[in-house]
Structure formats: C-alpha cells, structure tokens
C-alpha cells in the first residue's frame, strides 16, 4: 500500500471517529446555551483570540456533562433519549416528528460551527480575526518537501508505486 493511500485511510478513520463524537458534543453545547459563555471562557477563546479545544472529542465525562439533564453526575439512557428528542424537536421546523435533509443540515451546521471556528483560529496565526493568504497556505507550505521520497520536487502516484514495490 503506498504512502498516499495510507495517509488517506488514516485521515478517513480519524475523521470517521472524531466527527460523530464532536458533533454530539457540539449539539449538546448548542442546546444548553453553553457555547456563548462557558465555551468561550472555559476553552480559552475570547473574541478574536486563539485556543484549542480539549482534544476535540467528547469523552465519557464530556458526554455526561452534555446529556446529564438532572445534573446529578450520572447518565441514564432516558436522559440521552430525552436530549436527542429535544434536539430533533428543535430542528424539526415543520413539526412532523422527522428531519428532512434541510432540517438535518441546520442541525449539523449548528453542531459543527465551533469546529469551523477552531479551524479558522488555527489558521489565523496572528489572532487578528482575518485569515491572510499566507496564513491559509501555511499548513501546506512544505508538503511536497516533506513527502517527496525521491527528491524530484514532485509527488506522484508513480513514485509511490515504485516505493511500494521496493518495500515488498
């Protein structure tokens, strides 16, 4: 398996594991109203500032905090079901008890907004609330140099296939 394929698979696995957990946490934050107050202060972000989320994924403790509707520090299936039902009701704009694609899109976008803001802040190196062309390009600035195995200044599937054949 070539390096490009390995990287793509690893990225897909990380995304597949992180996005549902992150979306659930974000839905919980949005539902409780915590994003504006607790999220901005507790996670180290102030308006126009920088900060990283604590790992980006919702672990057991984060899930309990998000879904624990009675605040007793314990989580029951009934609390999870109640939370999920309230989320569905909030975004079910036609009130039919189901989510259409556009209703689900609104739910998803609300849940992923903080992740988008985090990525923006990661790119905004000087914290001025503007991502310049240089800041936007920075994460990929040395990609070819870092991944070029044969030193020709290019990345290609052909070179990766040759490397793969050498390993076998």
Secondary structure as a PSIPRED ss2 file (coil, helix, strand):
# PSIPRED VFORMAT (PSIPRED V4.0)

   1 X C   1.000  0.000  0.000
   2 X C   1.000  0.000  0.000
   3 X H   0.000  1.000  0.000
   4 X H   0.000  1.000  0.000
   5 X H   0.000  1.000  0.000
   6 X H   0.000  1.000  0.000
   7 X H   0.000  1.000  0.000
   8 X H   0.000  1.000  0.000
   9 X H   0.000  1.000  0.000
  10 X H   0.000  1.000  0.000
  11 X H   0.000  1.000  0.000
  12 X H   0.000  1.000  0.000
  13 X H   0.000  1.000  0.000
  14 X H   0.000  1.000  0.000
  15 X H   0.000  1.000  0.000
  16 X H   0.000  1.000  0.000
  17 X H   0.000  1.000  0.000
  18 X H   0.000  1.000  0.000
  19 X H   0.000  1.000  0.000
  20 X H   0.000  1.000  0.000
  21 X H   0.000  1.000  0.000
  22 X H   0.000  1.000  0.000
  23 X H   0.000  1.000  0.000
  24 X H   0.000  1.000  0.000
  25 X H   0.000  1.000  0.000
  26 X H   0.000  1.000  0.000
  27 X H   0.000  1.000  0.000
  28 X H   0.000  1.000  0.000
  29 X H   0.000  1.000  0.000
  30 X H   0.000  1.000  0.000
  31 X H   0.000  1.000  0.000
  32 X H   0.000  1.000  0.000
  33 X C   1.000  0.000  0.000
  34 X C   1.000  0.000  0.000
  35 X H   0.000  1.000  0.000
  36 X H   0.000  1.000  0.000
  37 X H   0.000  1.000  0.000
  38 X H   0.000  1.000  0.000
  39 X H   0.000  1.000  0.000
  40 X H   0.000  1.000  0.000
  41 X H   0.000  1.000  0.000
  42 X H   0.000  1.000  0.000
  43 X C   1.000  0.000  0.000
  44 X C   1.000  0.000  0.000
  45 X C   1.000  0.000  0.000
  46 X C   1.000  0.000  0.000
  47 X C   1.000  0.000  0.000
  48 X C   1.000  0.000  0.000
  49 X C   1.000  0.000  0.000
  50 X C   1.000  0.000  0.000
  51 X C   1.000  0.000  0.000
  52 X C   1.000  0.000  0.000
  53 X C   1.000  0.000  0.000
  54 X C   1.000  0.000  0.000
  55 X C   1.000  0.000  0.000
  56 X C   1.000  0.000  0.000
  57 X C   1.000  0.000  0.000
  58 X C   1.000  0.000  0.000
  59 X C   1.000  0.000  0.000
  60 X H   0.000  1.000  0.000
  61 X H   0.000  1.000  0.000
  62 X H   0.000  1.000  0.000
  63 X H   0.000  1.000  0.000
  64 X H   0.000  1.000  0.000
  65 X H   0.000  1.000  0.000
  66 X H   0.000  1.000  0.000
  67 X H   0.000  1.000  0.000
  68 X C   1.000  0.000  0.000
  69 X C   1.000  0.000  0.000
  70 X C   1.000  0.000  0.000
  71 X C   1.000  0.000  0.000
  72 X C   1.000  0.000  0.000
  73 X C   1.000  0.000  0.000
  74 X C   1.000  0.000  0.000
  75 X C   1.000  0.000  0.000
  76 X C   1.000  0.000  0.000
  77 X H   0.000  1.000  0.000
  78 X H   0.000  1.000  0.000
  79 X H   0.000  1.000  0.000
  80 X H   0.000  1.000  0.000
  81 X H   0.000  1.000  0.000
  82 X H   0.000  1.000  0.000
  83 X H   0.000  1.000  0.000
  84 X H   0.000  1.000  0.000
  85 X H   0.000  1.000  0.000
  86 X H   0.000  1.000  0.000
  87 X H   0.000  1.000  0.000
  88 X H   0.000  1.000  0.000
  89 X H   0.000  1.000  0.000
  90 X H   0.000  1.000  0.000
  91 X H   0.000  1.000  0.000
  92 X C   1.000  0.000  0.000
  93 X C   1.000  0.000  0.000
  94 X C   1.000  0.000  0.000
  95 X C   1.000  0.000  0.000
  96 X C   1.000  0.000  0.000
  97 X C   1.000  0.000  0.000
  98 X C   1.000  0.000  0.000
  99 X C   1.000  0.000  0.000
 100 X C   1.000  0.000  0.000
 101 X H   0.000  1.000  0.000
 102 X H   0.000  1.000  0.000
 103 X H   0.000  1.000  0.000
 104 X H   0.000  1.000  0.000
 105 X H   0.000  1.000  0.000
 106 X H   0.000  1.000  0.000
 107 X H   0.000  1.000  0.000
 108 X H   0.000  1.000  0.000
 109 X H   0.000  1.000  0.000
 110 X H   0.000  1.000  0.000
 111 X H   0.000  1.000  0.000
 112 X H   0.000  1.000  0.000
 113 X H   0.000  1.000  0.000
 114 X H   0.000  1.000  0.000
 115 X H   0.000  1.000  0.000
 116 X H   0.000  1.000  0.000
 117 X H   0.000  1.000  0.000
 118 X H   0.000  1.000  0.000
 119 X H   0.000  1.000  0.000
 120 X H   0.000  1.000  0.000
 121 X H   0.000  1.000  0.000
 122 X H   0.000  1.000  0.000
 123 X H   0.000  1.000  0.000
 124 X C   1.000  0.000  0.000
 125 X C   1.000  0.000  0.000
 126 X C   1.000  0.000  0.000
 127 X C   1.000  0.000  0.000
 128 X C   1.000  0.000  0.000
 129 X C   1.000  0.000  0.000
 130 X C   1.000  0.000  0.000
 131 X C   1.000  0.000  0.000
 132 X C   1.000  0.000  0.000
 133 X H   0.000  1.000  0.000
 134 X H   0.000  1.000  0.000
 135 X H   0.000  1.000  0.000
 136 X H   0.000  1.000  0.000
 137 X H   0.000  1.000  0.000
 138 X H   0.000  1.000  0.000
 139 X C   1.000  0.000  0.000
 140 X C   1.000  0.000  0.000
 141 X C   1.000  0.000  0.000
 142 X C   1.000  0.000  0.000
 143 X H   0.000  1.000  0.000
 144 X H   0.000  1.000  0.000
 145 X H   0.000  1.000  0.000
 146 X H   0.000  1.000  0.000
 147 X H   0.000  1.000  0.000
 148 X C   1.000  0.000  0.000
 149 X C   1.000  0.000  0.000
 150 X C   1.000  0.000  0.000
 151 X C   1.000  0.000  0.000
 152 X C   1.000  0.000  0.000
 153 X C   1.000  0.000  0.000
 154 X C   1.000  0.000  0.000
 155 X C   1.000  0.000  0.000
 156 X C   1.000  0.000  0.000
 157 X H   0.000  1.000  0.000
 158 X H   0.000  1.000  0.000
 159 X H   0.000  1.000  0.000
 160 X H   0.000  1.000  0.000
 161 X H   0.000  1.000  0.000
 162 X H   0.000  1.000  0.000
 163 X H   0.000  1.000  0.000
 164 X H   0.000  1.000  0.000
 165 X H   0.000  1.000  0.000
 166 X H   0.000  1.000  0.000
 167 X H   0.000  1.000  0.000
 168 X C   1.000  0.000  0.000
